[in-house]
Amino acid sequence: MGYDFFGCLLQQSCTCEPMATYKTLSSELAYRGQKFSVRHDVLETADGRELIYDTVEHIGAVSLVPVDAEGKILLVRQYRHSTGKQLLELPAGTLEPGEPVEETAQRELREEVGMAAGSLSLLAEFFLAPGYSTERMWIYLAQDLQPDALPPDQDEELEVVSMSLDECMAAIASGEIEDAKTMLGLYMARQVLAPH
């Protein structure tokens, strides 16, 4: 009989057995880049099989749903080389080593939209692609915005775009917004800003 995840969730005390983890037989750095590294592992399964597994190691990132005094959401349009086109996204960026997550959020907000938030509320914390990456992301609702710009990163050319929540939802439905973290952040923010 298989593992009944949903059955376990419904029980007060779960007696289901947790899934086995793999044993790491060897691990080596295969690639080190500016934003991430790739680790090459040889693993052993519970039944003794050997597997080769490559993992993208990433320090983590934040994204923000900035809401201005008029209730508009500030997004950024920027070129994403891996897609070959410009995408409309929530402001986001990578943590610096040792930097607290909320400090990263404030820094990215100041760099990308020129604002600081008087209030940051965590909307979600999740793995972006757990099938191959360690990257964890935090999404914040940023409110009580005040002008406080920092220079943008040298590799970024951004256009700030102001949209209502309804316009953002329409942009998701039409395919104008194609970025997953942006979709999730906007849906999470909608639960707070316009609960049904």
C-alpha positions as CSV (number, residue, x, y, z in Angstrom):
1,M,0.0,0.0,0.0
2,G,1.3,3.5,-0.9
3,Y,1.9,6.5,1.3
4,D,-1.5,8.2,1.9
5,F,-0.4,11.9,2.2
6,F,-4.0,13.4,2.2
7,G,-5.2,10.7,4.6
8,C,-2.3,11.6,7.0
9,L,-3.3,15.3,6.8
10,L,-6.8,14.5,7.9
11,Q,-5.8,12.3,10.8
12,Q,-5.1,13.8,14.2
13,S,-2.1,11.5,14.7
14,C,-0.4,10.3,11.6
15,T,1.0,6.8,11.6
16,C,2.1,6.9,8.0
17,E,5.8,6.2,7.5
18,P,7.9,9.0,6.1
19,M,9.6,8.5,2.8
20,A,13.2,7.3,2.8
21,T,16.0,9.7,2.0
22,Y,18.9,8.9,-0.3
23,K,22.5,8.4,0.9
24,T,25.1,10.6,-0.7
25,L,28.1,8.5,-1.9
26,S,30.0,11.4,-3.4
27,S,29.5,15.1,-4.1
28,E,31.6,17.5,-6.2
29,L,31.3,21.0,-7.4
30,A,30.7,20.8,-11.2
31,Y,30.4,24.6,-11.9
32,R,30.6,27.9,-10.1
33,G,28.9,30.9,-11.6
34,Q,28.1,34.4,-10.5
35,K,24.6,33.7,-9.3
36,F,24.6,29.9,-8.7
37,S,26.7,26.7,-8.6
38,V,26.0,23.2,-9.8
39,R,26.8,20.2,-7.5
40,H,27.2,16.7,-9.0
41,D,26.1,14.0,-6.6
42,V,26.2,10.2,-6.7
43,L,23.3,8.9,-4.5
44,E,22.3,5.5,-3.2
45,T,18.5,4.7,-2.9
46,A,17.0,2.7,0.0
47,D,17.0,-0.4,-2.2
48,G,20.7,0.0,-3.1
49,R,20.5,1.6,-6.6
50,E,23.0,4.3,-7.5
51,L,21.7,7.6,-9.1
52,I,23.5,10.6,-10.5
53,Y,21.9,13.9,-9.4
54,D,22.8,17.4,-10.4
55,T,21.7,20.2,-8.1
56,V,21.7,24.0,-8.7
57,E,22.9,25.6,-5.5
58,H,21.4,29.1,-5.0
59,I,21.6,31.3,-1.9
60,G,17.9,32.3,-2.2
61,A,15.9,35.3,-3.3
62,V,13.1,37.7,-2.4
63,S,10.3,39.2,-4.3
64,L,7.9,42.0,-3.4
65,V,4.4,43.2,-4.1
66,P,4.8,46.9,-3.6
67,V,1.5,48.8,-3.2
68,D,1.6,52.6,-3.5
69,A,-0.6,55.2,-1.8
70,E,-3.2,54.9,-4.6
71,G,-3.4,51.1,-4.2
72,K,-1.5,50.5,-7.4
73,I,1.1,47.7,-7.6
74,L,4.5,48.5,-8.9
75,L,6.0,46.0,-11.2
76,V,9.1,46.1,-13.4
77,R,9.6,45.3,-17.1
78,Q,13.0,44.0,-17.8
79,Y,14.9,41.9,-20.4
80,R,15.5,38.3,-19.3
81,H,18.2,36.8,-21.5
82,S,17.3,33.2,-20.7
83,T,13.8,33.8,-22.2
84,G,15.0,36.1,-25.0
85,K,12.5,38.8,-24.2
86,Q,11.3,41.4,-21.7
87,L,9.1,40.1,-18.9
88,L,6.7,42.0,-16.6
89,E,7.5,41.0,-13.0
90,L,7.4,41.9,-9.4
91,P,10.6,43.4,-8.1
92,A,13.0,40.7,-7.0
93,G,16.6,39.9,-6.2
94,T,19.1,37.6,-4.7
95,L,20.2,37.5,-1.1
96,E,23.8,38.6,-0.3
97,P,25.7,36.2,2.0
98,G,24.8,36.9,5.6
99,E,22.1,39.4,4.7
100,P,18.8,39.1,6.5
101,V,15.9,38.4,4.2
102,E,14.0,41.6,5.1
103,E,17.1,43.7,4.4
104,T,17.4,42.1,1.0
105,A,13.7,42.9,0.4
106,Q,14.2,46.6,1.3
107,R,17.4,46.8,-0.8
108,E,15.8,45.3,-3.8
109,L,12.7,47.6,-3.5
110,R,14.9,50.7,-3.3
111,E,17.1,49.5,-6.3
112,E,14.3,48.5,-8.6
113,V,11.4,50.9,-7.9
114,G,13.1,53.6,-5.9
115,M,11.0,53.1,-2.8
116,A,11.4,51.9,0.8
117,A,8.6,50.1,2.6
118,G,7.3,51.3,6.0
119,S,5.6,47.9,6.3
120,L,6.7,44.4,5.1
121,S,4.4,41.4,5.5
122,L,5.5,37.9,4.5
123,L,3.1,36.4,2.0
124,A,4.9,33.2,1.1
125,E,8.1,31.2,1.5
126,F,8.8,28.4,-0.8
127,F,11.2,26.4,-3.0
128,L,11.2,27.6,-6.6
129,A,12.2,24.4,-8.3
130,P,12.9,21.6,-5.8
131,G,13.4,19.0,-8.5
132,Y,16.8,20.5,-9.2
133,S,17.5,23.6,-7.1
134,T,18.1,24.6,-3.5
135,E,16.7,28.1,-4.2
136,R,14.2,29.3,-1.6
137,M,12.2,32.5,-2.2
138,W,10.4,34.8,0.2
139,I,7.6,37.1,-1.1
140,Y,6.6,40.2,0.8
141,L,3.7,42.6,0.6
142,A,5.4,46.1,0.8
143,Q,3.2,49.0,1.9
144,D,3.6,52.5,3.3
145,L,6.1,53.3,0.5
146,Q,8.3,56.3,0.6
147,P,10.8,57.5,-2.0
148,D,14.3,56.2,-1.1
149,A,16.1,55.2,-4.2
150,L,19.4,53.2,-4.5
151,P,21.3,52.9,-7.8
152,P,20.1,49.8,-9.7
153,D,22.4,46.8,-10.3
154,Q,24.8,47.4,-13.3
155,D,23.3,44.6,-15.3
156,E,19.7,45.8,-14.9
157,E,17.6,48.1,-17.1
158,L,14.2,48.4,-15.6
159,E,11.0,50.2,-16.5
160,V,8.6,50.6,-13.5
161,V,5.0,49.8,-14.4
162,S,2.1,50.8,-12.1
163,M,-1.1,48.6,-12.4
164,S,-4.2,48.1,-10.3
165,L,-4.7,44.6,-8.8
166,D,-7.5,44.0,-11.4
167,E,-5.1,44.9,-14.2
168,C,-2.5,42.6,-12.8
169,M,-5.0,39.7,-12.7
170,A,-6.0,40.5,-16.3
171,A,-2.3,40.5,-17.3
172,I,-2.0,37.0,-15.9
173,A,-5.1,35.8,-17.7
174,S,-4.0,37.2,-21.0
175,G,-0.4,35.8,-20.7
176,E,1.2,39.2,-20.5
177,I,2.6,38.1,-17.1
178,E,4.5,34.9,-17.6
179,D,6.7,34.8,-14.5
180,A,5.6,32.2,-11.8
181,K,6.8,34.1,-8.7
182,T,4.9,37.2,-10.0
183,M,1.7,35.2,-10.4
184,L,2.0,33.6,-7.0
185,G,2.8,36.9,-5.3
186,L,-0.1,38.7,-6.9
187,Y,-2.5,35.8,-6.0
188,M,-1.3,35.8,-2.4
189,A,-1.5,39.6,-2.2
190,R,-5.1,39.5,-3.6
191,Q,-6.1,37.4,-0.5
192,V,-4.9,40.3,1.7
193,L,-5.9,43.3,-0.4
194,A,-9.2,42.1,-1.8
195,P,-10.5,39.1,0.1
196,H,-13.6,37.5,-1.2
